[in-house]
Amino acid sequence: MDARLARFNMVEQQIRPWGVLDSAVIDVLHSVDRQVFVPSNYRELAFADTRIPIGHGQYMMEPRLEGRLLQALAPRPGARILEIGTGSGFMTALLAATGAEVTSVEMFSDLSQRAVNNLREIGLGSVRTIVGDGAHGWPEGGPWDGILLTASVPEIPHAIVNALSNCGRLVAVIGEDPTMQATIVKRDPDGSAQHHSLFETWVAPMIGVVQKPVFSF
């Protein structure tokens, strides 16, 4: 497989048609080698329009969803970004490649170590990675200019929203099966938070967050 051509086709045929048009985001997606982050037994799916299992019931998101969430967060050079859920490290790499200062929290030590190895392989070993439970926020190092949740939550914990700096933004997938919404939260200069739904999607639930009760009659 010609990885460079496959990555080009992934960006131009999957991601760009899904409304990802920010030139900085497109450049990052072209530059970071996604297949480095894919488990070896799924390597042939590195550039496919599908989510990929990485263990512990978690997945790498579809490339178009990764691009859309990155565009919504809009990290800029020097921005202080918190990622909750390192996973494979691919989204971590995209965030870092924008020039942002990234701190990424992962509760599973084996996933965190694998991500660290992947990041080092592409020359991004300076990313701060932490093994811990970020389901209810990560105040150390905050407030944050941007926060990205890579697993879904039934609702965003207040502690995570409160960790945003004024004028910061948070991107998360909110809801439960069968309805989830990618959502952006923008913190105004006065500290108030505005929520805006972006599109429907599906992301694996975040471990450690209590799901809403399901009522039956």
C-alpha positions as CSV (number, residue, x, y, z in Angstrom):
1,M,0.0,0.0,0.0
2,D,1.2,3.5,-0.9
3,A,0.6,5.1,2.5
4,R,1.2,8.6,1.3
5,L,-1.4,8.2,-1.5
6,A,-3.8,6.5,0.9
7,R,-3.5,9.3,3.4
8,F,-4.1,11.9,0.6
9,N,-7.2,10.0,-0.6
10,M,-8.5,9.8,3.0
11,V,-8.3,13.5,3.5
12,E,-9.6,14.5,0.1
13,Q,-12.3,11.9,-0.4
14,Q,-13.5,11.3,3.2
15,I,-12.6,14.3,5.4
16,R,-12.8,17.3,3.2
17,P,-16.3,16.4,1.7
18,W,-17.6,16.2,5.3
19,G,-17.1,19.9,5.7
20,V,-13.5,20.0,7.0
21,L,-12.2,22.9,5.1
22,D,-9.9,24.7,7.6
23,S,-6.5,24.8,5.8
24,A,-4.6,24.4,9.1
25,V,-6.6,21.2,9.9
26,I,-6.2,19.8,6.4
27,D,-2.4,20.4,6.5
28,V,-2.1,18.6,9.9
29,L,-4.2,15.6,8.6
30,H,-1.9,15.4,5.6
31,S,1.2,15.5,7.7
32,V,0.5,13.0,10.5
33,D,0.9,9.3,9.6
34,R,-2.2,7.7,10.9
35,Q,-1.1,4.1,10.3
36,V,1.6,4.5,13.0
37,F,-1.3,4.7,15.6
38,V,-3.4,1.8,14.3
39,P,-2.9,-1.6,16.0
40,S,-0.9,-3.9,13.8
41,N,-3.8,-6.4,13.3
42,Y,-5.9,-3.5,11.8
43,R,-3.2,-1.8,9.9
44,E,-4.9,-2.4,6.5
45,L,-7.8,-0.2,7.8
46,A,-5.6,2.7,8.8
47,F,-7.2,5.0,6.1
48,A,-10.6,3.5,5.9
49,D,-13.8,5.3,6.8
50,T,-14.4,3.1,9.9
51,R,-13.7,3.1,13.6
52,I,-10.9,0.8,14.8
53,P,-10.8,-1.1,18.1
54,I,-7.8,-0.3,20.3
55,G,-8.8,-2.3,23.4
56,H,-10.8,-1.8,26.6
57,G,-14.0,-1.2,24.6
58,Q,-12.5,2.0,23.0
59,Y,-11.9,2.9,19.4
60,M,-10.0,5.1,17.0
61,M,-12.7,7.3,15.5
62,E,-13.5,7.5,11.8
63,P,-11.0,9.8,10.1
64,R,-13.8,12.2,9.0
65,L,-15.0,12.5,12.6
66,E,-11.5,13.1,13.9
67,G,-11.1,15.9,11.4
68,R,-14.5,17.5,12.2
69,L,-13.8,17.5,15.9
70,L,-10.4,19.0,15.4
71,Q,-11.8,21.7,13.2
72,A,-14.4,22.5,15.9
73,L,-11.9,22.8,18.6
74,A,-9.7,25.0,16.4
75,P,-6.4,24.7,18.4
76,R,-3.8,27.4,17.7
77,P,-0.1,27.5,18.3
78,G,0.7,27.9,22.0
79,A,-2.9,27.1,23.1
80,R,-3.1,25.0,26.2
81,I,-5.2,21.9,25.3
82,L,-6.5,19.1,27.5
83,E,-7.4,15.9,25.9
84,I,-9.4,13.5,28.0
85,G,-8.8,10.0,26.6
86,T,-5.5,9.5,24.9
87,G,-6.5,6.3,23.2
88,S,-4.1,5.4,20.3
89,G,-2.5,8.9,20.5
90,F,-3.6,9.9,17.0
91,M,-5.8,12.7,18.0
92,T,-3.1,13.7,20.5
93,A,-0.7,13.9,17.6
94,L,-3.1,16.0,15.5
95,L,-3.5,18.5,18.4
96,A,0.2,18.7,19.0
97,A,0.9,19.1,15.2
98,T,-1.1,22.4,15.3
99,G,1.5,23.8,17.6
100,A,-0.7,23.6,20.7
101,E,0.7,22.6,24.1
102,V,-1.1,19.3,24.8
103,T,-1.8,17.4,28.0
104,S,-3.5,14.1,27.5
105,V,-5.0,11.9,30.2
106,E,-5.7,8.2,29.8
107,M,-7.0,5.9,32.4
108,F,-5.5,2.7,30.9
109,S,-1.8,2.5,31.4
110,D,-1.2,0.1,28.5
111,L,-3.0,2.5,26.1
112,S,-1.1,5.4,27.4
113,Q,2.3,3.7,27.0
114,R,1.4,2.6,23.5
115,A,0.4,6.1,22.6
116,V,3.6,7.5,24.0
117,N,5.6,5.1,21.8
118,N,3.5,6.1,18.8
119,L,4.1,9.8,19.5
120,R,7.8,9.3,19.9
121,E,8.0,7.4,16.6
122,I,6.7,10.4,14.7
123,G,8.8,12.9,16.7
124,L,6.2,14.2,19.1
125,G,7.7,12.9,22.4
126,S,7.2,16.3,24.1
127,V,3.5,15.8,24.6
128,R,2.5,15.6,28.3
129,T,0.8,12.3,28.8
130,I,-0.8,11.2,32.2
131,V,-2.3,8.0,33.4
132,G,-5.4,8.9,35.4
133,D,-9.2,9.3,35.3
134,G,-10.1,12.5,33.6
135,A,-13.9,11.7,33.5
136,H,-14.6,14.5,36.0
137,G,-12.0,17.0,34.8
138,W,-8.3,17.5,35.3
139,P,-7.8,20.7,37.3
140,E,-4.0,20.4,37.4
141,G,-2.6,22.7,34.8
142,G,-5.8,24.5,34.1
143,P,-7.6,26.6,33.2
144,W,-7.4,25.3,29.6
145,D,-7.8,27.1,26.3
146,G,-9.4,24.0,24.8
147,I,-10.7,20.7,26.0
148,L,-11.4,17.6,23.9
149,L,-13.3,14.6,25.1
150,T,-12.6,11.6,22.9
151,A,-15.3,9.4,24.4
152,S,-19.0,10.2,24.7
153,V,-20.7,11.4,27.9
154,P,-24.4,11.6,28.7
155,E,-23.8,15.2,29.7
156,I,-20.6,17.2,30.3
157,P,-19.6,17.3,34.0
158,H,-19.6,20.8,35.3
159,A,-16.1,20.4,36.6
160,I,-14.8,19.9,33.0
161,V,-16.7,23.0,31.7
162,N,-15.4,25.0,34.7
163,A,-11.8,24.0,33.8
164,L,-12.1,26.1,30.6
165,S,-10.5,29.5,30.5
166,N,-12.6,32.5,29.5
167,C,-12.9,32.5,25.7
168,G,-11.9,28.8,25.7
169,R,-13.8,26.1,23.9
170,L,-14.7,22.5,24.7
171,V,-15.7,19.8,22.1
172,A,-17.4,16.6,23.2
173,V,-20.0,14.0,22.0
174,I,-23.0,14.1,24.3
175,G,-25.8,11.6,24.6
176,E,-26.5,7.9,24.7
177,D,-27.5,5.3,22.2
178,P,-29.2,5.8,19.8
179,T,-28.8,9.6,19.9
180,M,-25.5,11.4,20.3
181,Q,-24.6,15.0,19.3
182,A,-21.1,16.4,18.7
183,T,-21.3,19.6,20.7
184,I,-19.1,22.7,21.2
185,V,-19.1,24.7,24.4
186,K,-17.7,28.2,24.2
187,R,-16.8,30.2,27.3
188,D,-17.6,33.9,27.0
189,P,-15.2,36.6,28.4
190,D,-17.6,37.0,31.4
191,G,-17.2,33.2,32.2
192,S,-20.7,32.1,31.0
193,A,-20.8,29.0,28.7
194,Q,-22.7,28.6,25.5
195,H,-23.6,25.1,24.1
196,H,-24.1,24.5,20.4
197,S,-24.9,21.1,18.8
198,L,-22.9,20.4,15.6
199,F,-24.0,17.1,14.2
200,E,-25.2,13.6,15.1
201,T,-22.6,10.9,15.5
202,W,-21.6,8.0,17.7
203,V,-18.5,7.6,20.0
204,A,-17.8,4.9,22.6
205,P,-19.0,5.9,26.1
206,M,-16.4,7.3,28.5
207,I,-15.6,4.8,31.2
208,G,-16.2,6.2,34.7
209,V,-19.1,8.4,33.8
210,V,-22.4,7.3,35.2
211,Q,-24.9,6.8,32.4
212,K,-28.5,8.2,32.8
213,P,-31.0,5.6,34.1
214,V,-33.1,3.9,31.5
215,F,-36.8,3.7,32.4
216,S,-39.0,0.8,31.4
217,F,-42.7,0.3,31.8
